[in-house]
Amino acid sequence: DPSPRKDRDVNLALRDIRHNLGRFLLTCLGLSLLLGIVLAMVGIYRGLIEESLGLVRSAGADVWVVEGRSSGPFAESSRLPSDTRAIIATQWGVAAAGSVAYQNVEVLHRGTTRRVLVVGSEIGRIGGPTQIVQGVPITRSRYEAVADIAAGFAVGEQIRLGRNIFTIVGLTRHAGASGGDPVLFITLRDAQKLQFDLTPAATRREAARNPEAIGTINTVNAVLVRLLPGLSPTQCAEG
């Protein structure tokens, strides 16, 4: 009968624990700390992945169109003509397309300087805020903004971007940049003006370096494409 043998093994284990109680407690403590560190590392890793991909996933795009031989709008500079979106929208299988512009700026907010990622998108097209948790979406073509709730802005608050004053009309959630900066959404037209609205000294330097570039703001950083259901993004990108 295996029952007496099992009971005898349990009794021997209990006696061994009583005999070496301190060692047993230290072993349990060490294993608990090791398990806690592993769980913490997994949680931190998953948090970093979720935070870095928050803006990309919230856009809901199947294909990102960027400048050739570049690593995209986040890793390096990417410039496309503004009419690229209209050309892509006419392709077979494209359900929606939207132009976007990205720029990191510093905003003075309640006496402190905050670094945010400004996203310029077209009203009614993909690339803008998808989930408004407070306030309303952007409805005017100029000087309205929607901020991620992590930025600390309030609905109705006014902030200065470049030379213009913007009003926060809505708040969104889970729209963080890859570097951890909160996101501020404005219209594409405002973003283009902010991106190329240089100071007089910088304008003179750019004019001396590249005269054709001055006054040209009709560019975007990327075009986001949403495909019809059932289509493969890889095949559409290669085609």
C-alpha positions in Angstrom: 0.0 0.0 0.0 1.6 3.3 -1.1 -0.2 5.4 1.6 2.1 4.5 4.5 5.2 5.3 2.3 3.7 8.6 1.3 3.0 9.5 4.9 6.5 8.5 5.9 8.0 10.8 3.2 5.8 13.7 4.4 6.9 13.2 8.0 10.6 13.1 7.0 10.2 16.3 5.0 8.5 18.0 8.0 11.3 16.9 10.3 13.9 18.2 7.8 12.2 21.6 7.7 12.0 21.8 11.5 15.7 20.8 11.8 16.8 23.4 9.2 14.1 26.0 9.6 16.4 29.0 9.1 17.7 27.6 5.8 14.2 26.8 4.6 13.0 30.3 5.3 16.0 31.9 3.6 15.4 29.6 0.6 11.8 30.7 0.4 12.8 34.3 0.7 15.4 34.0 -2.1 12.9 32.3 -4.4 10.3 34.9 -3.7 12.7 37.7 -4.5 13.8 36.0 -7.7 10.2 35.5 -8.8 9.3 39.1 -7.9 12.3 40.4 -10.0 11.3 38.3 -13.0 7.7 39.5 -12.8 8.8 43.1 -12.4 11.1 42.8 -15.5 8.3 41.3 -17.6 5.9 44.1 -16.5 8.4 46.8 -17.2 9.2 45.3 -20.6 5.5 45.0 -21.5 4.9 48.6 -20.3 7.7 49.9 -22.5 6.4 48.1 -25.5 2.8 49.3 -24.9 4.0 52.9 -24.4 6.3 53.0 -27.4 3.6 51.5 -29.7 0.7 53.5 -28.3 0.7 56.2 -31.0 1.3 53.6 -33.8 -1.5 51.3 -32.7 -4.0 54.2 -32.1 -3.5 55.3 -35.7 -5.1 52.1 -36.9 -3.1 52.1 -40.2 -2.3 48.9 -42.1 0.5 50.5 -44.2 2.8 53.4 -43.5 4.1 55.3 -46.6 7.3 57.2 -45.9 10.2 58.7 -47.8 12.3 56.1 -49.7 15.4 54.8 -48.0 14.4 56.2 -44.7 13.4 54.4 -41.5 10.2 56.2 -41.0 9.0 59.4 -39.4 10.1 58.5 -35.9 13.6 57.3 -36.4 14.7 59.9 -38.9 13.5 62.7 -41.2 10.9 61.7 -43.8 9.4 64.2 -46.3 6.7 63.5 -48.8 4.7 65.9 -51.1 1.3 66.6 -49.8 -0.4 65.3 -52.9 0.9 61.8 -52.1 -2.2 61.0 -50.1 -4.5 61.8 -53.0 -2.5 59.5 -55.3 -2.5 56.6 -52.7 -6.2 57.0 -52.0 -7.0 56.2 -55.7 -5.2 52.8 -55.5 -7.2 49.6 -55.5 -7.8 48.2 -52.0 -7.3 51.4 -50.1 -10.2 52.1 -47.8 -8.8 55.3 -46.3 -5.6 57.4 -46.3 -4.4 60.4 -44.3 -1.3 62.6 -44.2 0.5 63.2 -40.9 3.3 65.4 -39.7 5.3 64.8 -36.5 7.5 67.2 -34.5 8.9 67.3 -31.0 8.4 70.7 -29.3 8.7 72.2 -25.8 5.6 73.8 -24.4 5.5 76.2 -21.4 2.7 75.0 -19.2 1.9 76.5 -15.8 5.4 77.7 -15.3 7.2 74.5 -16.3 8.5 73.4 -19.7 6.9 70.2 -21.0 8.2 68.2 -24.0 5.4 66.9 -26.3 5.1 65.2 -29.7 2.9 67.3 -31.9 1.0 65.3 -34.4 -0.6 67.1 -37.4 -3.4 65.2 -39.1 -6.3 65.9 -41.4 -9.8 66.4 -39.9 -11.9 63.3 -40.7 -9.0 61.2 -41.9 -6.9 58.5 -40.1 -3.9 59.6 -38.1 -5.7 61.8 -35.6 -7.0 61.0 -32.1 -9.4 58.1 -32.1 -10.7 58.0 -28.5 -11.9 61.3 -26.9 -12.3 60.7 -23.2 -13.2 64.4 -22.4 -14.2 67.3 -24.5 -14.7 67.2 -28.3 -12.6 66.3 -31.4 -10.9 69.1 -33.5 -13.6 70.7 -35.7 -11.8 73.9 -36.8 -9.0 74.0 -39.2 -6.9 76.4 -37.1 -5.7 76.7 -33.5 -7.5 73.8 -31.9 -5.7 70.9 -30.2 -6.4 67.5 -28.5 -3.9 66.4 -25.9 -3.1 63.1 -24.3 -4.4 63.0 -20.8 -0.8 62.3 -19.6 0.3 65.8 -20.7 -1.6 67.4 -17.9 -3.5 69.9 -20.0 -7.2 70.7 -19.3 -10.0 71.2 -21.7 -10.4 74.9 -22.4 -6.8 75.7 -21.5 -4.7 77.7 -23.9 -1.1 77.0 -24.8 1.5 78.6 -27.1 3.0 76.6 -30.0 5.5 78.6 -32.0 3.9 82.0 -32.6 0.3 81.0 -32.2 -2.1 80.2 -29.3 -3.9 76.9 -29.3 -7.0 75.9 -27.3 -7.3 72.4 -25.9 -10.7 71.2 -27.0 -10.4 67.5 -26.0 -8.4 64.9 -24.2 -7.4 61.4 -25.4 -5.8 58.4 -23.8 -3.0 55.9 -24.6 -1.4 58.1 -27.3 2.2 58.3 -26.1 5.3 58.8 -28.3 8.0 56.1 -28.5 10.2 58.2 -26.2 7.5 58.5 -23.5 6.5 62.1 -24.4 2.7 62.8 -24.4 1.1 63.6 -27.7 -0.6 66.8 -28.8 -2.9 66.6 -31.9 -3.4 69.6 -34.1 -4.5 70.0 -37.7 -2.0 69.2 -40.5 -2.1 72.8 -41.7 -1.1 74.1 -38.3 1.6 71.4 -37.9 3.1 72.3 -41.3 3.2 76.0 -40.3 4.7 75.1 -36.9 7.3 72.9 -38.5 8.5 75.5 -41.0 7.8 78.7 -39.1 11.4 79.6 -38.5 12.8 82.6 -36.6 14.3 85.4 -38.9 17.9 84.3 -38.2 17.1 80.6 -39.0 15.2 81.7 -42.1 18.3 83.5 -43.4 20.5 80.5 -42.7 18.1 78.2 -44.5 17.9 80.6 -47.4 21.6 80.7 -47.8 21.8 76.9 -47.6 18.9 76.0 -49.8 17.0 78.9 -51.4 14.3 76.6 -52.9 13.3 75.3 -49.5 12.2 78.6 -48.1 8.5 79.1 -48.2 7.8 75.5 -49.1 5.6 73.9 -46.4 3.5 71.6 -48.7 5.1 68.4 -47.3 4.2 65.7 -44.8 6.2 63.1 -42.9 4.1 60.1 -43.7 0.8 58.8 -45.2 -1.2 56.3 -43.2 -3.2 53.8 -45.2 -6.1 51.6 -44.1 -6.9 48.7 -46.4 -10.1 47.0 -47.2 -10.9 43.9 -45.1 -9.1 40.7 -46.2 -6.2 42.4 -48.0 -2.6 41.7 -47.0 -0.6 44.8 -46.1 2.6 43.1 -47.3 1.2 42.4 -50.8 -0.3 45.9 -51.1 3.0 47.5 -50.0 5.0 45.5 -52.5 2.4 46.1 -55.3 
